[in-house]
């Protein structure tokens, strides 16, 4: 019997799927269960386990909406683990690349999708809080996302966040052919291509694609963006910093940066990704999309040797700035113009905070049963996870902690930014 005719019964999900991941198998009759929560069902070729160093594995992906026994999406794809530190945790994050574009979760069609594991975030909500703030403030390049259950080869892996990949696309990061997406990346040495500015800041490429050699070291595009970043840094750190024509404003969309800062500050984000976007050679650098809230909302802090550990008895910061001292922002906050932009955006966002709380409460209610199942599979509610400094042993208490942190940090931030406006001249 050939591989494409062999069958396996996936008992735990009650699905009959043919192994081999051939195109004709997508439409073959299968038992379709009625799911009560959005669910992504993945079957890898020969039931190969998706592990840390496993290369891209052929698979069939099916996506089910609640109560609908028929898959909304069923397509051939490849899957692999993604992330840096997060890929080392027991519950892995994944990247899916379909052979043909698919509309996952009802979102715009694309080949590339991410499944965030949120293993260290016991609330399973931090990423959503951050994206809700970003949407409310009108931050650049918001990413569609939705909680889903994930089943791989008949085994349930719990609650994940289905989210759009950060990449050039009309409905994601819309760029011209001569645009850029770069990332200030601490893991730059493991990437196929990077550059360092004259001040030593490392950047890697999301677009153009270095993996496909759409950009190579020393070519015109590489030299353009490296030179641009050096000019920006020279202007920002120079004596004419505040000058609108000679200073940093010549190179960046300052309001975009103010919005990004505000989202990260209010989230208390210790370890976000730093994406910078340039639509084309004639445009200015924007900040976004927002990404990676795993160490936000009072979960982590800095210790004497980097990340704080529980035994150090260090508490997450509420009464203090998380982001005002970051690379570039310490200089931006010496300029009354930039501080004024942050204050303007905060004044627009502040009245929307109650609605954010309400939206997040409704989201928490909608994922309650899925979260209960998740922590049956991954029983970590009663333990510190990685560098997390708090745990409560109860999922709802974890959610309440995130919600309260936002209010507590706002209580500090509101007078702080008001004072900045008054004192920085």
DAPEWO-V182680 format. One record per residue. N is the residue number from 1. RES is the residue in one letter. PSI is psi in radians with two decimals (none if undefined). D_CENTER is the distance of its C-alpha to the mean C-alpha in Angstrom with 2 decimals. Layout:
BEGIN
n & res & psi & d_center
N & RES & PSI & D_CENTER
N & RES & PSI & D_CENTER
END
This chain:
BEGIN
n & res & psi & d_center
1 & X & 2.32 & 43.97
2 & X & 2.84 & 41.26
3 & X & -0.64 & 37.62
4 & X & -0.21 & 36.72
5 & X & -0.19 & 39.28
6 & X & 2.51 & 38.36
7 & X & 2.69 & 36.73
8 & X & 2.63 & 34.94
9 & X & 2.09 & 34.59
10 & X & 1.65 & 31.27
11 & X & -0.77 & 32.83
12 & X & -0.47 & 29.97
13 & X & 0.02 & 28.43
14 & X & 0.71 & 31.90
15 & X & 2.40 & 30.92
16 & X & 1.99 & 33.19
17 & X & 2.44 & 31.38
18 & X & 2.33 & 33.06
19 & X & 2.82 & 31.83
20 & X & -0.40 & 31.70
21 & X & 0.85 & 29.04
22 & X & 2.64 & 31.56
23 & X & -0.67 & 31.14
24 & X & -0.28 & 34.13
25 & X & -0.34 & 32.71
26 & X & -0.68 & 29.98
27 & X & -0.01 & 32.71
28 & X & 2.54 & 34.98
29 & X & 2.34 & 35.82
30 & X & 2.80 & 33.76
31 & X & 2.16 & 33.92
32 & X & 1.84 & 31.24
33 & X & 2.78 & 30.51
34 & X & 1.90 & 29.62
35 & X & 2.57 & 26.23
36 & X & 0.08 & 25.71
37 & X & 2.53 & 21.89
38 & X & 2.30 & 19.63
39 & X & 2.34 & 19.84
40 & X & 2.08 & 18.77
41 & X & 2.12 & 21.74
42 & X & 2.27 & 21.58
43 & X & 2.01 & 24.80
44 & X & 2.75 & 24.86
45 & X & 2.21 & 27.95
46 & X & 0.40 & 30.56
47 & X & 0.57 & 28.15
48 & X & 2.34 & 26.60
49 & X & 2.38 & 24.23
50 & X & 1.83 & 20.73
51 & X & -3.13 & 20.64
52 & X & -0.85 & 19.09
53 & X & 0.23 & 21.24
54 & X & 2.25 & 22.13
55 & X & 3.10 & 21.97
56 & X & 2.13 & 20.80
57 & X & 2.23 & 22.74
58 & X & 2.47 & 24.37
59 & X & 2.94 & 23.74
60 & X & 2.31 & 24.32
61 & X & 2.26 & 21.55
62 & X & 2.42 & 22.68
63 & X & 2.23 & 20.84
64 & X & 2.34 & 22.89
65 & X & 2.72 & 22.80
66 & X & 2.33 & 24.54
67 & X & -0.04 & 28.29
68 & X & 2.02 & 28.46
69 & X & -0.19 & 30.04
70 & X & 2.30 & 29.29
71 & X & 2.27 & 26.04
72 & X & -0.51 & 24.41
73 & X & 2.38 & 22.91
74 & X & 1.95 & 24.72
75 & X & 2.77 & 24.20
76 & X & 2.49 & 24.49
77 & X & -3.12 & 21.41
78 & X & 2.60 & 20.35
79 & X & 2.55 & 17.90
80 & X & 2.83 & 16.80
81 & X & 2.71 & 14.71
82 & X & 3.06 & 11.70
83 & X & 3.04 & 10.21
84 & X & -1.57 & 12.68
85 & X & -0.62 & 13.77
86 & X & -0.46 & 11.87
87 & X & -0.24 & 14.02
88 & X & -0.16 & 17.04
89 & X & 2.76 & 16.69
90 & X & -0.71 & 18.95
91 & X & 1.95 & 16.36
92 & X & 2.53 & 14.48
93 & X & 2.66 & 11.17
94 & X & 2.69 & 12.34
95 & X & 2.29 & 12.26
96 & X & 2.32 & 14.93
97 & X & 1.95 & 16.96
98 & X & 2.68 & 19.78
99 & X & -0.58 & 23.13
100 & X & 2.66 & 23.29
101 & X & 2.44 & 20.90
102 & X & 2.63 & 20.07
103 & X & 1.48 & 19.01
104 & X & 2.35 & 16.81
105 & X & 0.27 & 16.82
106 & X & 0.10 & 18.94
107 & X & 2.90 & 16.35
108 & X & 2.54 & 17.61
109 & X & 2.48 & 18.72
110 & X & 2.76 & 16.97
111 & X & -0.51 & 17.44
112 & X & 2.26 & 13.89
113 & X & 2.63 & 11.61
114 & X & 2.47 & 9.04
115 & X & 1.79 & 9.98
116 & X & 2.28 & 7.89
117 & X & -0.55 & 10.92
118 & X & 0.63 & 10.23
119 & X & -0.66 & 13.54
120 & X & -0.26 & 13.91
121 & X & 1.68 & 12.99
122 & X & -0.31 & 16.35
123 & X & -0.42 & 15.73
124 & X & 0.34 & 12.98
125 & X & -0.23 & 12.20
126 & X & -0.75 & 10.30
127 & X & -0.69 & 6.92
128 & X & -0.68 & 9.52
129 & X & -0.79 & 11.60
130 & X & -0.77 & 9.31
131 & X & -0.52 & 8.81
132 & X & -0.75 & 12.52
133 & X & -0.79 & 13.49
134 & X & -0.74 & 11.96
135 & X & -0.73 & 13.84
136 & X & -0.59 & 16.91
137 & X & -0.19 & 17.16
138 & X & 0.63 & 16.70
139 & X & 2.72 & 13.98
140 & X & 2.43 & 13.76
141 & X & 1.06 & 11.98
142 & X & 2.55 & 10.45
143 & X & 2.30 & 8.53
144 & X & 2.53 & 10.57
145 & X & 2.75 & 9.70
146 & X & 2.43 & 12.29
147 & X & 2.43 & 13.34
148 & X & 2.75 & 15.53
149 & X & 2.58 & 17.90
150 & X & 2.30 & 17.91
151 & X & 2.16 & 21.29
152 & X & 2.10 & 21.97
153 & X & 0.73 & 25.62
154 & X & 0.03 & 26.93
155 & X & 2.33 & 25.02
156 & X & 2.29 & 22.68
157 & X & 0.06 & 19.45
158 & X & -2.77 & 18.49
159 & X & 2.26 & 15.71
160 & X & 2.93 & 12.33
161 & X & 1.95 & 9.61
162 & X & 2.17 & 10.29
163 & X & 2.65 & 7.78
164 & X & 2.52 & 8.71
165 & X & 2.48 & 8.38
166 & X & 1.90 & 8.21
167 & X & 2.88 & 11.99
168 & X & 2.16 & 15.31
169 & X & 2.66 & 16.56
170 & X & -0.66 & 18.64
171 & X & 0.15 & 16.32
172 & X & -1.66 & 13.05
173 & X & 1.78 & 13.82
174 & X & 1.92 & 17.59
175 & X & 2.73 & 19.51
176 & X & 3.00 & 23.11
177 & X & -0.53 & 24.27
178 & X & 0.50 & 24.60
179 & X & 3.11 & 21.14
180 & X & 2.55 & 18.47
181 & X & 2.00 & 14.79
182 & X & 2.78 & 14.89
183 & X & 2.25 & 12.81
184 & X & 1.94 & 14.53
185 & X & 2.04 & 14.05
186 & X & -0.27 & 15.79
187 & X & 0.50 & 16.01
188 & X & -0.60 & 17.71
189 & X & -0.32 & 20.88
190 & X & -0.01 & 19.47
191 & X & 2.75 & 18.44
192 & X & -0.41 & 21.19
193 & X & 2.43 & 21.53
194 & X & 2.94 & 20.83
195 & X & 2.77 & 22.87
196 & X & 2.41 & 23.67
197 & X & 3.01 & 24.95
198 & X & -0.41 & 28.36
199 & X & 0.07 & 26.86
200 & X & 0.17 & 25.03
201 & X & 2.17 & 21.40
202 & X & 2.42 & 19.74
203 & X & 2.43 & 17.68
204 & X & 2.98 & 16.56
205 & X & 2.22 & 16.45
206 & X & -0.52 & 13.99
207 & X & 2.32 & 16.90
208 & X & 2.85 & 19.77
209 & X & 1.94 & 19.21
210 & X & -0.49 & 20.87
211 & X & -0.61 & 20.97
212 & X & 0.16 & 23.29
213 & X & 0.59 & 25.05
214 & X & -0.25 & 24.40
215 & X & 2.39 & 24.41
216 & X & 2.76 & 26.42
217 & X & 2.25 & 27.47
218 & X & -0.09 & 30.17
219 & X & 3.11 & 30.00
220 & X & -0.72 & 30.13
221 & X & -0.77 & 26.42
222 & X & -0.85 & 25.53
223 & X & -0.60 & 28.30
224 & X & -0.92 & 27.40
225 & X & -0.60 & 23.85
226 & X & -0.77 & 25.00
227 & X & -0.70 & 27.97
228 & X & -0.79 & 26.00
229 & X & -0.65 & 23.76
230 & X & -0.70 & 26.97
231 & X & -0.71 & 28.65
232 & X & -0.84 & 25.87
233 & X & -0.69 & 25.97
234 & X & -0.68 & 29.76
235 & X & -0.71 & 29.83
236 & X & -0.69 & 27.46
237 & X & 0.02 & 29.40
238 & X & 3.09 & 32.75
239 & X & -0.33 & 35.55
240 & X & 0.45 & 34.85
241 & X & -0.76 & 31.28
242 & X & -0.24 & 32.06
243 & X & 2.18 & 33.95
244 & X & -0.38 & 32.24
245 & X & -0.54 & 33.80
246 & X & -0.32 & 33.75
247 & X & -2.81 & 30.85
248 & X & -0.45 & 27.06
249 & X & -0.31 & 27.09
250 & X & -0.40 & 28.60
251 & X & -0.38 & 25.38
252 & X & 2.67 & 22.41
253 & X & 1.64 & 21.67
254 & X & -0.63 & 22.15
255 & X & -0.67 & 21.21
256 & X & -0.74 & 17.78
257 & X & -0.63 & 17.36
258 & X & -0.74 & 18.88
259 & X & -0.80 & 16.50
260 & X & -0.80 & 13.39
261 & X & -0.81 & 15.41
262 & X & -0.73 & 16.41
263 & X & -0.80 & 13.05
264 & X & -0.67 & 12.17
265 & X & -0.87 & 15.79
266 & X & -0.47 & 16.18
267 & X & -0.19 & 13.19
268 & X & 0.76 & 14.96
269 & X & 2.06 & 11.90
270 & X & -0.34 & 13.41
271 & X & 0.93 & 10.95
272 & X & 2.87 & 8.13
273 & X & 2.47 & 7.57
274 & X & 1.54 & 10.50
275 & X & 2.39 & 10.60
276 & X & 2.39 & 14.09
277 & X & 2.36 & 15.50
278 & X & 2.06 & 19.22
279 & X & -0.65 & 20.50
280 & X & 3.11 & 23.74
281 & X & -0.40 & 26.18
282 & X & 0.02 & 27.68
283 & X & 3.07 & 24.66
284 & X & 2.83 & 22.99
285 & X & 2.25 & 19.65
286 & X & 2.85 & 16.92
287 & X & 2.26 & 13.78
288 & X & 3.02 & 10.44
289 & X & 2.80 & 8.23
290 & X & 2.52 & 6.51
291 & X & 2.48 & 3.09
292 & X & 1.55 & 3.83
293 & X & 0.39 & 6.73
294 & X & -0.63 & 8.64
295 & X & 0.87 & 11.53
296 & X & -3.11 & 11.96
297 & X & 0.90 & 14.70
298 & X & 0.47 & 17.51
299 & X & -0.50 & 16.43
300 & X & 2.88 & 17.00
301 & X & 2.94 & 19.28
302 & X & 2.40 & 20.94
303 & X & -2.93 & 24.21
304 & X & -0.44 & 27.15
305 & X & 0.80 & 25.75
306 & X & -2.23 & 22.04
307 & X & 2.37 & 20.05
308 & X & 2.58 & 22.33
309 & X & 2.70 & 23.69
310 & X & -0.68 & 25.28
311 & X & -0.23 & 28.76
312 & X & -0.17 & 28.44
313 & X & 0.65 & 28.66
314 & X & 2.34 & 26.11
315 & X & 2.56 & 24.57
316 & X & 2.51 & 21.22
317 & X & 2.27 & 22.00
318 & X & -0.78 & 22.68
319 & X & 1.16 & 25.40
320 & X & 2.79 & 23.93
321 & X & 2.37 & 21.44
322 & X & -0.66 & 18.18
323 & X & -0.18 & 17.41
324 & X & -0.33 & 20.87
325 & X & 0.05 & 21.76
326 & X & 2.83 & 18.84
327 & X & 2.25 & 19.79
328 & X & -0.69 & 21.20
329 & X & -0.49 & 20.82
330 & X & -0.60 & 23.88
331 & X & -0.72 & 25.86
332 & X & -0.59 & 24.47
333 & X & 0.14 & 25.55
334 & X & -0.04 & 29.09
335 & X & 2.07 & 29.38
336 & X & -0.54 & 30.54
337 & X & -0.83 & 29.22
338 & X & -0.73 & 25.55
339 & X & -0.69 & 26.10
340 & X & -0.65 & 27.73
341 & X & -0.76 & 24.74
342 & X & -0.76 & 22.51
343 & X & -0.74 & 25.34
344 & X & -0.80 & 25.74
345 & X & -0.61 & 22.16
346 & X & -0.71 & 22.40
347 & X & -0.55 & 25.70
348 & X & -0.60 & 24.15
349 & X & -0.63 & 21.28
350 & X & -0.79 & 23.48
351 & X & -0.25 & 25.53
352 & X & -0.08 & 22.50
353 & X & -0.77 & 21.42
354 & X & -0.67 & 23.77
355 & X & -0.62 & 22.32
356 & X & -0.79 & 18.77
357 & X & -0.74 & 20.39
358 & X & -0.78 & 22.21
359 & X & -0.71 & 19.35
360 & X & -0.59 & 17.43
361 & X & -0.70 & 20.79
362 & X & -0.68 & 21.28
363 & X & -0.77 & 17.94
364 & X & -0.74 & 18.84
365 & X & -0.68 & 22.24
366 & X & -0.42 & 21.03
367 & X & 0.13 & 19.12
368 & X & -0.83 & 21.83
369 & X & -0.68 & 23.63
370 & X & -0.71 & 20.64
371 & X & -0.71 & 19.57
372 & X & -0.74 & 23.21
373 & X & -0.71 & 23.18
374 & X & -0.78 & 20.00
375 & X & -0.02 & 21.72
376 & X & -0.71 & 24.88
377 & X & -0.73 & 23.28
378 & X & 1.51 & 21.45
379 & X & 1.33 & 23.92
380 & X & 0.14 & 22.09
381 & X & -0.37 & 22.55
382 & X & 0.52 & 25.52
383 & X & 2.68 & 24.12
384 & X & 2.45 & 22.02
385 & X & 2.06 & 18.99
386 & X & -2.14 & 18.32
387 & X & 0.23 & 18.38
388 & X & 2.37 & 17.98
389 & X & -0.07 & 21.03
390 & X & 2.66 & 21.64
391 & X & 2.68 & 22.29
392 & X & -0.10 & 24.46
393 & X & 0.12 & 25.47
394 & X & 2.26 & 24.66
395 & X & -0.77 & 21.55
396 & X & -0.64 & 22.77
397 & X & -0.58 & 23.46
398 & X & -0.77 & 19.92
399 & X & -0.77 & 18.78
400 & X & -0.63 & 21.67
401 & X & -0.77 & 20.73
402 & X & -0.80 & 17.30
403 & X & -0.75 & 19.22
404 & X & -0.65 & 21.98
405 & X & -0.75 & 19.92
406 & X & -0.82 & 18.67
407 & X & -0.73 & 22.36
408 & X & -0.69 & 23.66
409 & X & -0.59 & 21.46
410 & X & -0.68 & 22.36
411 & X & -0.55 & 25.96
412 & X & -0.77 & 25.71
413 & X & -0.70 & 23.77
414 & X & -0.93 & 26.07
415 & X & -0.46 & 29.24
416 & X & -0.84 & 27.53
417 & X & -0.56 & 26.43
418 & X & -0.73 & 29.83
419 & X & -0.64 & 31.56
420 & X & -0.75 & 29.70
421 & X & -0.67 & 30.97
422 & X & -0.55 & 34.46
423 & X & -0.47 & 34.71
424 & X & 1.98 & 33.03
425 & X & none & 35.64
END
